[in-house]
Amino acid sequence: MASFLNTIRNTRYAIRKKGRIIFMKNVAVLMAGGRGQRFWPHSRFDTPKQLLSITGGNSMIRETVNRVSPLIDLSDVFISTTEDLFDGIKDALPEIDYLNYILEPVGRDTAACIGLAAVVIEHRYKDPDTTMITLPIDHIIKDGEKFLKAIKEACKLARETGNLITIGIKPSRPETGYGYICVGEEVEKTDNITACVVNNFTEKPDLETAKIFISEGNYLWNSGIFVWTCRDILKAIEKEAPKLHEGLMKIKDSLGTLQKKEVVKEVFYGLDKISIDYAIMEKVSNRLVVKGDFNWDDIGSWTSMERIFPQDKDGNVVQGGHEGVDTKRCVIVNDEGLIVTIGLSDLVIVSSGDIKLIYPKKREGDLKKIIKSIANNEKYKKYL
């Protein structure tokens, strides 16, 4: 492991491209916007999901920094988040220079997030061929060496081919909460890492469709991890999302001036919310998927804890004080005192400070509805 990490630690590479020797740098962009409403009430305004220790260890954002640090120097790790989350995240990551925070005045989903990061990084390094590794912060990834090998191969492909690279995960179950990638022909295989053509993307299928995908064997989970050069992602945005590109060019012109913050604000408030998948990846032809042969999970909701923590003899996942009779297949999270249950099944039960949340697991999708209702209630919105 040590020799492998020493080999890949140097993040500046020389390659030959069209007869020229070009030096390229890898940087990591950690996408840390949003408040993680599906983990409310643990995740609140002053304690967003990024700063929580969902799995009982480090915070989610700390785990992500640790995950990439064998490959990327901390001076080349960027945090993309919203202005209102900056102070809390900066306190949690004191080793990340404040100049490496890419701040959005308001969240506009991952297309705007990634576009802004691309123009900022291109400006910082004065090099449009700087390679960006963009990662969400709410993943659990085991097999760290395999993860780094997949990322290294993705960086190589992005630099050498000009393709937009995504990391796909071999599915272990018919999952309706993830997007899927239909893979085509194999284009490269090195050191047990395989890259393939992307035939198409499918967003969160129903259960029957997910079962078909699993049986067909040529589908991967879309991890939401992407690798590309600043040049190539901005070129794709220019073609497929011209309004966003126009705004990004205004921001680019303002970088290094006193007007930057106001220009970013003006541009972002005029943008639509759209993901990088919908805006770009589903449309472009220059895209490849690297198969990630590592244990991966997207920690997106309370029910995802059933995949992380062991279950008792009745199928319950329990974190904190609980005593129950005839309680089956429940997720129970309690930060203080004791929860007592009798004759309950298939529920999520969360006690977090002054809030108690209870709902059937199958109604998890309605959590955002109740949060919206609370936000519109002057008496209760203080609990968000």
N, C-alpha and C positions, 0 to 999 in steps of 0.2 A: 504493500500500500504506500509506504513512504517513498519508494523510488518512483512509483507511478505519479504521485502528487508532485514530486520534484520536477519530473519531466514536463508536466502541464502547467506548472505554476507561472512560467514566463508567458504572459498573455500577449506579447507582441510577436507576430509571425511575419516572415518574408515569403512571398509566393511570386511566381511568375505569371503574369496576366497580359496576354497580347504582346509578348516579347519584352515586357517591362518588369523589373523587380519592384514590388510594392510592399511596404511594411504596413501591417494592419494590427489594430488593437481590438481586443475583446473587452466589452464592458457589460455589466449586468444592470438591468432596470427592474426594480422590484415594484410591482403595481400594488400600492397600499392605500388606495382610496376606498370610499364606502365605509359604512358603519356595521355591516354584518347583521342586518335586521333579523335574519333567521336564527341568530343566537341571542336575541333579546329574551329575557331581561338581563342576562349576564353582560351582553354587549349594549352599552348605553352611550350617551353623548360624551361623557367624560372617561369612559373605558371602552373604546371601540374594539372590535374583534381582533384587530391587528396586535393589540397589546395584551390579549388574554392568553392564558395558558390552558387551552382547551384539553390538551392531552396530559396535563399534570406536570409537564417539564417547563421548558423555556416558553416565552411568548411566541406566537406564530411568526412574527416578523424577525425575531432573534433567530429562530430555527432556520429561516430562509437565508439570512445573512451567513450563518454558519455553514449552510449547505453549499453556497457558491464560493466561499472564501478560499478553499484549496485551489481554485482555478482563477479567481479574479482578485486582484489586490483591492483592499478596502478603498483606496483612492479612486478606483474605477467602478465602485458600486454606487448606483443612483437610486434614490427613493422617490417614486412618483406618487404624490398624494394631494389632498386638498389643503388649502390654507388653514382651515380650522383644526386639522389633525396634526399640524406640523409640530407644535410644542410637545405634545405627548410622545410622538414618535422620536423626536430629537432627544428627549430625555432618556428614552429606552435604548437609543443607539448613539451614545456620546462619541463613539469612534468615527462615525460618518460625518465628514465635513459638511457644514451647513450649505456650502455652495453646491453640494451634490444632491440637494433636494429640489425636485422639479414640482413646483406648486401650481395647482389649478385653483382658480377662484370658485369654481363649482364643478361637480362631477358631470362629465358628459360621456361616460363609458369608455371602453378600451380603445376605440379608434382614435379619439381625440387625445387620450392619454399617451398612446404610443407615438402619434404624430408629433405632439409637443416634445416628447423625449428625444425623438430623432433630430429635430432642428436644434435643440439645445446641445445635444452631444456632438453633432456635426460642427457646431460653432465652437464648442469647447476644445475639440481636438484638431480643428481646422482640417478635417479629413472626412469626406463623405463615405469612404470605404471602411470606417470604423464599424465593427460588428457588434450588434446589440443582441443580448440574451434577455428576453423579457419573460418575467415569471410572476404569477400570482403568489401571494404570501400565505394562502390558506390550504396548502398541500401538506400531506404527510408522505415523505419519501424515504424508504429504506434502501439498502444496497447503494450507499453513497458512491462507491467507486463506479458501479454500472451507470449511475446517473451522470457522473462527470464524463465518462467515456461517450455517452450518447450526445451530451452537449458539445463535447470537443468535435465529434464527427459532424454535428449540425453546423458548427462554426466553419469548419473546413469546406463543407458543401456550399454554404452561403457565400463565402469568399470566392470560391473557384467557379461557381456556376451562375451566380446572380439570381438564384431561386430564393423564394421565401420558404423557410423551413419551419415545420411544426413537429412537435414530438407526440407520437401516438403511443398508447398503452394497450397491450394485449388484454382484452376484457376477460374477467374471471367470473362474470355473472351477467344475466340480462338486466342491465341497469337503465332505468328510465330518466335518471337525473343528469346524465351526461350526454354530450354530443358525440357523434360517431364520425369516423373517417373511413370511407371506402377506398382501399388501396388497390393500385394497379400493378404494373410490372416493376420488378426489382431493377434498380439502376446502379446500385453499389452495395458491396458488402465487404467490410474491413473490420478485423478484430472482433468478429461476432456482432457487429453493428450493421443493420440492414436499412437502406434507404429505398423508398419506393415512390412511384408516381401517385399523386392524389387524384382519384377519379371524381369524388364528390364528398361534400359534408352533409350530414343529417343532424338537425337539432333535436335533441331530447325526444326520442320516439316513444310510442306507447309500448306496453309490455310485450304484446304479440310481435310487434316489429323488432323489438330488441332481441327476442328469442330467435327470430329469423336471422338477424345479423350474426348472432353467435354461431348458429348452425352453419351458415355459409362460410365462415372462417376467414373472410377477407376484410373484416372491419376492425378498427381500433378505436379506443376511446380518445376523444380529443382532450388533451391535457390542458390546453390553454397556454402552453409554453411555446414560444416562438423565437426563431433566430433569423436575423437578416442584417444586411448592411444598411446604414442610414440612407445611402443613395437609393438602394432598391426599394425600400419600403416607401420612401417619399415619392419615388417614380410611380409606384402602384397607386398611392393615394391621389396623385395628380390625375391619373387616368380614370380611376374608379370612383373617387369622391372629390370632385373638383371644388366644391364649396369648402370642404375642410382644407384642402390644399391651399386655396386662396387665403384663408385665415392664417394658416401656418406660415405662409410667406410674409404676411404682415408682421407676425410675431418674429420671424427670422430677421427682418429688417430692423426691429426694435431692440434686438439683443445687444447688450453692452451700452444701452442708453438709459436715461432717466425715465423714458416713456414706456419701458418694457412692461411693467406691472399693469399699467392702464390699458395697454394694447392687448395683453393676454386676457384681461377681464372683458374688454369689449368683444373680442373674438369668441371667447368661450360662451358668453351669454347669448350669442347668436347662433350657436351650433345645436344641431339635433343630437339626442342620445342615440348612439349606435355602436355596436360591438365591432371589433376588428374582423371577426368572422363574417358578419353580414356585409360590412362595408367593403372588405378587401378579399379575404381568403376564399370566399365562395365564388368570386368572380374571376380572379386571375388565373392564367394558365401556367405561369412560372412558379410552381409550388411543388414541394416534395415533403414527404413525411419520413422521419427517422423513427424506427421502432424502438421504443424504450423498454428494455428488458429489466425493469426494476419494479419493486413493490411501491405502488402509488395509490393515493386516495385523496379525494377532494373533500375537505371537511367543511361542508356547506350548511349543515343543519343539525338539530338535536338528534334526529334519527340516525345520522351518520355515525354517531357514537356507538351504535350497535356493531359496527365493523371494526372499531378501534379497541374497545374494552371487552373483557370476558363477560359472559353471561352466567347468571346463577342457574340452578337446576330448573327454574321455571321460565327461563328465557329472559329474565330482567337484566338490564344494565343499570347498576346502582353506583352513584358517586355521592358519598356523604351519608348522613344518618338516615336509616330506613328500617322499619319493621313492617312485615306484611303477612296477611293470610289470604290464600287463594288469589294472589296477585301474579299475573302472567304477562310476559312479553312487553313489559313497560320500560321506558327510559326514565329514570328517576335521578335528578340532580339536586342536591341540597347543600347549601353553603353554611348552614348553621342549624343546630337543634336536631329535631327528629321529625320525619314524615312517617305517618302510619296509614297503611292502606288495607282495605278489606274488599275482596271480591271484584277487583278491577283488572282489566286486561287491555292491551294494545293502546296505552296512553303514554303521552309525554307529560311528566310532572316536574316542574322546575321551581325551586324556591331560591330566590336571589335577593337577599336583603329584605326590602319592604314590598316585594312583588312575588306573587305566586301565580304561576302559569300552568294551566292544565288543558290539554286538548287530545282528541283521538289522533293517532299517528297518521291516519289517512287524510286528515284535514290540515296537514302541515303547510300546504300551499296557501291557506287562509291567514297565516300569521301576519303577513304584510297588511292584510285588510284591517285587522284589529289595531295594528300599530298606527295605521293612517287614521282610524277613528279616534284613538287616544290623542294623536297629534292635533286633532281638531277640537279637542275638549280642553278648555282653559283650566279646568280643575285638575285634570289628570296628566297633562302633557309634561309636567315636571318629572314624570316617571320614565321618560324616554332617555 
